[in-house]
């Protein structure tokens, strides 16, 4: 397929298939015109996402977003990549669709939440392993365990005993190189069940599971709600959540995907081969909008991660200039690994109440790296009632939108 034919495929085949309802505009940037297409491309009348996606993580997009681009631009067994993996939405959806995947994130917690949903065990394997693991009786109630911190505002003492013994079991397995796919699955589910606002979590009522409040803030919540932590059966809740997550996973998709998991700077992924990736779908950290370290301190404690070290590596730029400089290095690396005619779908947002539209910064970065910019695709969803979605500053009058800049690597690139 020639570049011109590919360009027509992008702009005419899919984005114009709803020609009567697609709004067509143009973005003028540095004297050049770029097409803008606005429609409800992947939310209207679309089935609910697969159950295995149902874990919580701050600032993540819906699975329908990567699904749209994966189905449009790739075939089975081609590689789909996300350099800012987050909870793994892109690569998990790609694996479900029969693609091979590469996931990278500088935060090791991201891969803890992602890898088990690619190398998926059976429910019987999970149940058997949980029966084998001994939990409780760690001595946390008497405070004689040197690693124990005061988490009594979150957990009943018996529950905390079970959490700590499970933590010790999993970390020992990892340190000795004996952690397998079933252990990783149990770690992932337990990490996701630590705190939340229902009896399906290990903790007393607190913020939603994609955020972890401080110990002092939780004490105030307990006083305000006149509540005390009740006993929660850790293994029972892990099995219950596992049943939900695995309920819609096709048997043929388990342990079938060729997958690579990286924990490094997105601009330094030398282990990814040149010209090997067919599609990248990603959403980068947006300036200083999300405080990943504050949100994930308890998850990091459970997994033995030093979040102070990790937080220094996460891109939390204060200025657009600094953010753009870091993203330029990422685009240069994306150009190296992308196949000729390969696509990068780069989701951007309107940050700081719409005063900064990142597509205006991102398009020049991609072009400088060597890509062609084919379009800005805006998926716009109108709600029947006004929704309050965290982190979406352009969510006005019941409308939520995603803005994706679509880049293409030219043939011969």
C-alpha positions in Angstrom: 0.0 0.0 0.0 1.4 3.3 -1.0 1.4 6.3 1.4 -1.3 7.9 -0.6 -3.5 4.8 -0.5 -2.9 4.4 3.2 -3.8 8.0 3.8 -7.1 7.5 1.9 -7.7 4.3 3.9 -7.4 6.3 7.1 -9.4 9.4 6.1 -12.1 7.8 3.9 -12.7 4.2 4.9 -13.3 4.5 8.7 -13.5 8.1 9.7 -16.0 8.9 6.9 -18.2 5.8 7.2 -20.6 7.9 9.2 -20.3 10.8 6.7 -23.7 12.1 7.5 -22.8 12.7 11.1 -19.1 13.3 11.0 -18.1 16.8 11.7 -15.1 17.8 9.5 -12.9 20.7 10.5 -9.3 21.7 10.1 -6.5 22.7 12.4 -4.1 25.3 11.1 -0.8 25.0 12.8 2.4 26.7 11.7 0.8 27.5 8.4 -0.1 23.9 7.6 -3.6 22.4 7.6 -4.5 19.1 9.4 -7.9 17.4 9.1 -10.0 17.1 12.2 -12.8 14.5 12.4 -15.4 14.6 15.1 -17.9 11.9 15.8 -18.9 9.2 18.4 -16.7 6.6 16.9 -16.5 3.9 19.6 -19.0 4.6 22.3 -22.4 4.6 20.8 -24.3 1.2 21.0 -21.1 -0.6 21.7 -20.9 -3.7 23.9 -19.4 -3.4 27.3 -15.7 -4.0 27.6 -14.4 -7.4 28.5 -14.5 -8.2 32.2 -10.7 -8.6 32.5 -10.4 -4.8 32.1 -12.2 -4.2 35.4 -9.4 -3.0 37.6 -9.0 0.6 38.8 -6.2 3.0 38.0 -6.2 6.8 37.8 -6.4 8.6 34.5 -7.0 5.6 32.1 -9.0 5.6 28.9 -11.8 3.1 28.0 -10.9 -0.1 26.2 -13.1 1.0 23.2 -10.5 3.6 22.3 -7.6 1.3 21.6 -10.0 -1.3 20.2 -11.1 1.2 17.5 -7.5 1.6 16.2 -6.4 -2.0 16.8 -9.2 -3.3 14.5 -8.7 -0.6 11.9 -4.9 -0.7 11.5 -3.6 -4.2 12.6 -4.1 -7.9 11.8 -3.7 -10.8 14.2 -0.2 -11.5 15.6 1.1 -8.0 14.7 2.6 -6.0 17.6 0.7 -3.3 19.4 2.6 -1.1 21.9 2.0 1.3 24.7 5.0 3.3 26.0 3.0 4.7 28.9 1.2 1.5 29.8 -0.7 2.6 33.0 -3.2 -0.1 33.9 -2.6 -1.9 30.6 -5.8 -1.0 28.7 -4.2 -1.0 25.2 -2.2 -4.2 25.5 -4.9 -6.2 27.3 -7.4 -5.2 24.6 -4.9 -6.0 21.9 -4.2 -9.5 23.4 -8.0 -10.2 23.6 -8.1 -9.3 19.8 -5.3 -11.8 19.0 -2.4 -9.3 18.7 1.1 -9.5 20.2 2.0 -6.8 22.6 4.7 -4.7 24.1 4.0 -2.9 27.4 6.3 -0.3 28.9 6.0 1.9 32.0 8.6 3.5 34.3 6.3 2.6 37.2 6.7 -1.2 38.1 3.2 -1.1 39.5 1.9 -0.8 36.0 3.3 -4.1 34.9 2.1 -5.8 38.1 -1.4 -4.8 37.1 -0.9 -5.7 33.4 1.2 -8.9 33.0 -1.2 -11.2 34.8 -4.1 -10.2 32.5 -2.0 -11.2 29.5 -0.6 -14.5 30.9 -3.9 -15.5 32.4 -4.3 -18.5 34.7 -7.5 -20.5 35.0 -9.8 -20.0 37.8 -9.1 -23.5 39.1 -5.4 -22.7 39.2 -6.1 -19.6 41.2 -8.4 -21.4 43.6 -5.9 -24.2 44.2 -3.0 -21.8 44.9 -5.1 -19.8 47.3 -5.9 -23.0 49.2 -2.1 -23.7 49.4 -1.1 -20.2 50.7 -1.1 -19.8 54.5 -2.3 -16.4 55.6 -2.6 -14.8 59.1 -0.6 -15.0 62.3 2.1 -12.5 61.3 2.3 -10.8 64.6 1.1 -7.5 63.1 -1.3 -6.9 66.0 1.4 -6.8 68.5 3.6 -4.6 66.3 6.6 -6.9 66.5 7.1 -7.3 62.7 9.8 -4.9 61.6 8.2 -4.1 58.3 4.7 -3.3 59.7 3.4 0.2 59.5 0.3 1.4 61.2 -2.6 0.6 58.9 -5.2 0.0 61.6 -7.3 2.9 60.2 -7.8 0.9 57.0 -7.9 -2.7 58.0 -9.2 -5.0 60.8 -6.3 -6.6 62.7 -7.1 -10.1 61.4 -7.4 -8.8 57.8 -4.1 -7.0 58.2 -2.5 -10.2 59.4 -3.7 -11.9 56.2 -2.5 -9.1 54.0 1.0 -9.0 55.5 1.4 -12.8 55.3 0.3 -12.8 51.6 2.6 -9.9 50.9 5.5 -11.8 52.5 4.7 -14.9 50.6 4.5 -13.1 47.2 7.6 -11.1 47.7 9.6 -14.1 48.7 8.4 -16.0 45.6 9.5 -13.0 43.5 12.9 -12.6 45.2 13.7 -16.3 44.7 12.6 -16.3 41.1 9.8 -18.8 41.8 6.8 -16.5 41.2 4.7 -17.9 38.4 1.7 -16.7 36.5 -0.8 -17.8 39.2 1.2 -16.0 41.9 1.3 -12.8 39.7 -2.5 -13.0 39.2 -3.1 -13.2 42.9 -0.7 -10.3 43.5 -2.6 -8.2 40.9 -6.0 -8.9 42.3 -4.8 -8.3 45.9 -3.2 -5.0 44.9 -6.5 -4.0 43.3 -8.5 -5.0 46.4 -6.5 -3.2 49.1 -8.8 -0.2 49.5 -12.1 0.9 48.2 -15.6 2.0 49.0 -17.5 -1.3 49.3 -17.3 -4.6 51.2 -15.6 -6.1 48.2 -12.3 -4.6 49.3 -10.0 -5.5 52.2 -10.4 -2.0 53.8 -13.1 -0.1 55.6 -15.0 2.4 53.5 -12.5 4.9 51.9 -11.9 6.6 48.5 -12.5 4.7 45.3 -9.7 2.1 44.6 -7.8 4.2 42.1 -6.8 6.6 45.0 -5.3 5.9 48.4 -5.7 8.6 51.0 -3.1 9.2 53.7 -3.4 7.4 57.1 -4.3 10.7 58.8 -7.0 11.4 56.2 -8.5 7.9 56.7 -8.7 8.5 60.4 -10.8 11.6 59.8 -13.0 9.6 57.3 -13.6 7.0 60.0 -14.6 9.6 62.5 -16.9 11.4 60.0 -18.6 8.1 59.1 -18.5 6.7 62.6 -16.9 3.5 61.3 -14.3 1.0 62.3 -12.6 -1.6 60.0 -14.4 -4.9 60.0 -12.9 -8.3 59.3 -12.6 -9.1 55.6 -11.5 -12.5 54.3 -8.6 -11.8 52.0 -8.5 -15.1 50.1 -12.3 -15.1 49.7 -12.3 -11.6 48.2 -9.4 -12.4 45.9 -11.3 -15.5 44.5 -14.5 -13.5 44.2 -12.8 -10.8 42.1 -11.0 -13.4 40.1 -14.3 -14.9 39.1 -15.5 -11.5 37.8 -12.4 -10.7 35.9 -12.2 -14.1 34.2 -15.9 -14.5 33.5 -15.6 -13.2 29.9 -12.1 -14.2 28.9 -12.1 -16.7 26.0 -10.2 -19.9 26.8 -8.2 -19.7 23.6 -6.8 -16.3 24.6 -5.1 -17.5 27.8 -1.3 -17.8 27.6 -1.4 -17.4 23.8 0.0 -13.9 23.3 3.6 -13.1 22.5 4.3 -10.3 25.0 7.2 -8.2 26.1 7.1 -6.2 29.4 9.5 -3.3 29.9 10.0 -1.1 33.0 12.1 1.8 31.6 12.1 5.3 30.3 9.8 5.5 27.2 12.6 7.2 25.2 15.1 4.4 26.0 13.5 1.2 24.9 16.5 -0.4 23.1 15.2 -3.9 23.6 12.4 -3.2 21.1 13.5 -4.0 17.5 13.7 -1.4 14.8 10.6 -1.3 12.5 8.7 -3.9 14.6 5.6 -2.2 15.9 2.5 -1.9 13.8 0.5 0.3 16.1 1.1 2.4 19.2 -1.9 3.6 21.2 -1.0 5.6 24.2 -1.9 8.4 26.5 1.1 10.2 28.1 1.3 11.8 31.6 -0.2 15.2 31.2 2.0 17.8 32.8 1.4 17.8 36.6 -2.3 16.8 36.5 -2.1 13.4 38.2 -0.1 12.6 41.4 0.7 9.0 40.8 2.9 8.6 43.9 0.2 9.9 46.3 -2.5 7.7 44.7 -0.5 4.5 44.9 1.5 4.6 48.1 -0.4 1.7 49.7 -0.2 -0.4 46.5 3.5 0.2 46.4 3.9 -0.8 50.1 2.2 -4.1 49.4 4.5 -4.8 46.5 7.7 -3.7 48.1 8.1 -0.7 45.7 9.9 2.4 46.8 7.5 5.0 45.4 9.9 7.9 46.2 12.4 6.4 43.7 9.7 5.7 41.1 8.0 9.1 41.4 11.3 10.8 40.4 11.3 8.9 37.1 7.6 9.7 36.2 7.2 12.6 33.8 5.6 15.3 36.0 6.5 18.4 34.1 5.5 21.8 35.3 5.8 23.6 32.0 4.7 22.8 28.5 8.3 23.4 27.2 9.7 20.8 29.6 7.0 18.3 28.8 7.5 18.8 25.1 11.2 18.3 25.4 10.6 14.9 27.1 8.0 13.9 24.6 10.2 14.7 21.7 12.7 12.0 22.9 9.7 9.6 23.1 8.6 10.4 19.6 12.1 9.9 18.3 12.1 6.4 19.8 8.6 5.6 18.5 9.8 6.5 15.0 12.7 4.0 15.3 10.5 1.1 16.4 7.4 1.8 14.2 7.1 -0.2 10.9 6.8 1.7 7.6 3.1 2.5 7.3 2.7 1.9 11.0 0.5 4.1 13.1 0.9 6.0 16.4 -2.4 7.1 18.0 -1.4 9.6 20.6 -4.2 10.7 22.9 -4.0 14.2 24.1 -6.1 16.3 26.5 -7.2 19.8 27.2 -5.4 20.5 30.4 -5.6 23.4 32.8 -9.3 24.1 31.9 -8.7 24.0 28.2 -6.1 26.7 28.2 -3.5 24.2 26.8 -4.5 22.0 23.9 -1.7 19.4 23.7 -2.4 18.5 20.1 -0.9 21.8 19.1 2.3 20.8 20.9 2.3 17.1 19.9 1.8 17.5 16.2 5.1 19.3 15.6 6.9 16.8 17.9 5.7 13.9 15.7 6.5 15.6 12.5 10.0 16.5 13.7 10.6 12.9 14.6 9.8 11.9 11.0 6.1 11.0 11.1 3.3 12.3 8.9 0.3 13.6 10.8 -2.8 12.2 9.2 -5.6 13.6 11.4 -6.8 14.7 14.7 -9.7 12.3 15.7 -12.1 13.5 18.3 -14.4 10.9 19.7 -17.3 12.8 21.3 -19.8 11.1 23.5 -23.0 12.9 24.5 -24.5 11.7 27.8 -28.2 11.7 28.6 -27.3 13.5 31.8 -24.3 15.6 32.8 -21.5 13.3 34.0 -18.7 14.2 36.3 -15.6 12.4 35.0 -12.4 13.1 36.9 -9.6 14.6 34.8 -11.7 15.6 31.8 -11.7 19.4 31.6 -13.7 19.5 28.4 -16.6 17.5 29.9 -19.3 20.2 29.6 -23.0 20.0 29.3 -23.0 16.2 29.4 -20.3 15.8 26.8 -17.1 13.8 27.1 -14.4 13.6 24.4 -11.1 12.0 23.6 -8.7 13.7 21.3 -6.2 11.5 19.4 -3.5 12.7 17.0 -2.9 10.0 14.4 0.6 9.8 13.0 1.9 7.5 10.2 5.5 6.4 9.4 6.0 6.9 5.7 7.2 4.1 3.5 11.0 4.1 3.3 11.1 5.7 6.8 
